[in-house]
Amino acid sequence: MVAGKMHADEAELDVPLVRRLIGAQFSQWTDLPVEPVASSGTDNAMYRLGADMAVRLPRIPGAALQVAKEQQWLPRLAPLLPLPVPEPLGKGVPGAGYPWHWSVYPWLRGENAERVADPRRTAAELAEFITGLQSVDADGGPPPGDHNFFRGVPLADRDAATREAIAALATDTGPGAIDTEAVTAAWDTALRAPAWSRPAVWIHGDLSSGNLLFRQDRLSGVIDFGGLGVGDPACDLLPAWEIFSAEHRRAFGDALAVDAATWQRGRGWALSVALIQLPYYQHRNPPLAARSRHVIGEVLADHDSGT
């Protein structure tokens, strides 16, 4: 778990608070042990409740917008997906000094993987999950907005924020400095891709390695649906540059039958997310910053090779 606060407007969260919330609102679980869950997550904090449940609490006001959406849509989506996802068991309300709604979920078995043991199989399994999610009827689903940090919008909508992040990184000339000319060129290339012109589809919005669970080296579940929405599916290609090497990312794209324009936008999404995260989190969340650097390196390698 990242030490200290990551955000200026972050709520005070600890085990005693979670125990007070559970005791006041879910008396049937009052006697269960509560333990913090180690995570590099930025928007929500997780606490294990007993052996089989988890309490998920927004850290910041923006994440509080996710609770109602997850409570509404996850029970509808879960039965239609090829992998387990969290289905809410309860919805908490503000109390005990905590200002926002929060959720109780089942504890999904599995672990995050530092390195994927079987990349080709994982590419196929993750592609099957994404395809299953996109195939669900998106009518009435929430379009991109504050509730999902605008994942799924046209890539051009991120241009100003991405260039602002590049400018911030240009001031860092020390070891590990980012080649801002190279990332600007890669970003310009991504922006030239045609926009998504087909109907919007369901997106997870944040398929980072921290949100994928594995058991016995197989993908066993997908968590953290704060980025859930209906929009351009290119943002769900982020794992291609975070999780997979050049050898296996094309297998991931082929399994999804991604067209060239969507692949190009997906690479732009991966780059944009990493660039925006890096200057903000490089001191507040070193694991996430390291992951962002890795993604930037993979995108640049792809761009330089013309793939």
N, C-alpha and C positions, 0 to 999 in steps of 0.2 A: 504494500500500500504506500502510495506517495506520502511522504512526511509533510505536514503542514498544509496550509491552504494553497490552492492553485488560482483562486479568483478573489478579487476584492469584495465581491458581494456574496461570498460563499457562506452558507449556514453553518452554525456550530453543531457538529454531529459527534456522538460518542455512544458507547454501549449503554450507559445509564439512561440517556434520552430514549433510545430505542425500547428499552425495557419499560419505561414509563408509558410510551405510546401504546405498546402492546397490552400492558396491564389495564390501561384505561379503555381501550377500544376492542380488544379481542381477548376477553378474559379466559377463554378456553385454552389459550396458549401462554398464559402468564408464567407458568412454572418451567417453560422450556428455556434452555440455555441460549444466550445470544453471543455471537462472536463476530468480530469484523472480518471481512473477506479481503484479502490482499488483491489489489487491482490498480492498474494505471489508468482506469477510467476517469473521465474529466467532468461528466455532467451529473452522475449519480453515485451514491455510496451504497454498498451492499453489506448486509449483515446476515449471517447464517442464523436461522431460527430453528432450534432443535436439529434433528438429523435430516429432515425432509423438506424444509422450507427456507426461503430467503426473503428478507425485507429490503426493498429498494426505495431509497429516498433521494429526491432531487437535491443536489448541492446548491444550485443557483436558480434564480427566477425563471430563466429561459427553459430549463429542464422541467420545471413544474408544469409546463404546457403539455408535456408528453404523457402525463399520467392518464388523463381522460381518454386520450386517443388509444393508448395501449389497452385500457380497460374495455373500450368499445370494440376494437377490431381484432385483438389477438384471439379471443374465444371463437371468432368467426373464421379466422384464417387457419388456426392450428390444425383442425381436422382435415384440411385440404392440402397440407404440405407434407413432403416426403421425409422430413426430419423433425424431431421434437423441438418445440419452441415454448417459451414460458406462457402459461395461461394463468391469469390472475385468480388467486384464491380469496382475496379481500382487498378492499380499498379503504385506506386510512384517511382521516381528515386532519386538518391542523389541530395542534394541541401540545401541551407541555412545553410551550415556548417555541415549537417548530411551526413555521408559517404556511406549509403547503400540503396538498394531498400527497399520498404515498401508497405503495402497493406491497402486498404479500404474494409471493409466487412459490410454486414448487421448486425444490432444489433439483436442477437437472444434473445428472451424473456426467462427468467428463472433465477434462483438463485442457487448458490452452497448450499449444505445442510451440516450443521454441523453434523447432524445425520440423517440417512435415516429413514423415517417414516414407510415405509412398506418394510422391507428388502427382503422378499420373492418375492414380485412383482418386486422390483428393480432388483433382481438377474435375473429374467426371462426377463425383458426388456433389461438389459445390455447384457445378453447372446444373445438375438435376434439381437441386434446391431452388436456384434462381429461376429456372424454367417453370418449376411448379408454382412459385410465387407469382410470376408474371402471367401465368395462365388463369389465375383467379379473376373473376369478374371485378373490374375496378370501378364500376358504377357507384357513385356516392362516396368513394374514398377521398381522403383529405389531400388536396393539392399541396405542393411545396409551400412552406411558410415558416414563420418563427418556430412553430412546433417541431420542425425537423431540420433546423438550421439550413433551410432552403435547398436541401438535397433534391435533385431531380429537376431543377430549373434549367433553362438553356445555359450552356457553358459560358456564353458571352456575358451573362449576368454576373459572373464572378471576376470579370476582367479587372475592374478597379481594385477590388480587395487583393487579387493576386499580384498585381503590379505594386501595390503598396507594400506587400510582404517582401517582394523582390528588392524594393528600395531599402527596406529595413535591413535585409540581409547583406546588402552592398556595403554597409558600414562596418561589417565584421571582416577584418583582413587577417585574423589570426589563423592558427592551425585548424584545418577542417572547414575553412571558409568556402561558401558556395560560389560556383562560377556563375555569376548573375547574367553574364552575356549568353552563356549556353542555355540557362533555364528560360531566359526571355525568348530565345529562338525556338525552343521546344514549345513554349506556351503559344507563341504566334502561330506555329504550325497547327497546334490543336484547334485554335480558334477558326482556322480556315475550313474545318470539317463542316459539311452540311448539318444543319440542325435537325433534331428529331421531328419528323412530320407525321408519324403514325399516332394512333390513339395512345394516351398515357397509360402506363402499366404500374402495377404494384412494385415498389422498390423497398429494400431493407434500409438502404441509405448509409450504412456504416459497417460493411463487411470486412472489418479489420481482423487481424489475428486474435485480438483479445475477445472477440465476440463469436469465435468458433470453438466448439468443444470436440475433443477427440477421446475415444476409448479404444484401447488395443489398436492404436494407429489408424482408426477409421473415424471419419467425421460422424459425430453422434448427436449434435445439436447446434442450434444457432440462437444466440441470446441478444439482448439489448436492442429493442426495436424503437428506440427514441427517434431514429431517422426514418421511420416508416412513413410512407406517403405514396402518392400516385404521380408519376412524372416520367422524365427521360431515363431509361434504364442504364445509360452509360455510367452513371455513378457507381453502380454495383459491379463494375469491372475492376475496381480498385485492387482486389486480391491478386490480379495478374501481375502487378508490379511490387506488391508487398510480400506476398507469400511464395510466389513461383519464380523460378529462375527463367532465363530466356529459353532454355530447353523445354520447359513445360508450360509456359504461359500461353503459347500458341495452341497447345492441346486444350487448354481451358477455353480459349476463344472459339476453337473449332467445335467443342462440345456444346457451346451456346449458339452456334451458327450465327455469330456476330458479323454484321456487314462492316465494310472498311471504315465508313464514316463513324459508326458507333464505337468501333475500336479506337479510332483517333480521338474521339471525344472522351472516351474512357481513360485514355492515357492523359489527356488534359485534366480530367477530374482528379486522377491520382496525383498529378503534379501540383495542381492548385491546392488540394487539401494539405499535402505535405508542406508546401511553401508557407501557407498561412499558419499551420501549426508550429513550425519550427521556431520562429522568433518569439512566439508567445510562450511556448512550453520548454524552451531549451534549458531554463533554470528551474522552472516550476514542476516539470515532469520529465526528467531525463530519459526514462524508457520510451516515452512517446516521441521525444525529440530524436532519439537514436533511430526509431522506426521511420520517422519522417526523412531523415538523412538517407536511409537505405532506399526508400522509395524514389527520392530525387535521383540518386545514383542509377537506379534501374531504368527510370524513364529516360535519362540522358543517354545511357548506353543504347537503348532502343532507338532513340532519335538519331544518334550518330550513325547507327548501322543502317538506318533507313527502313527498319521493320515496322 
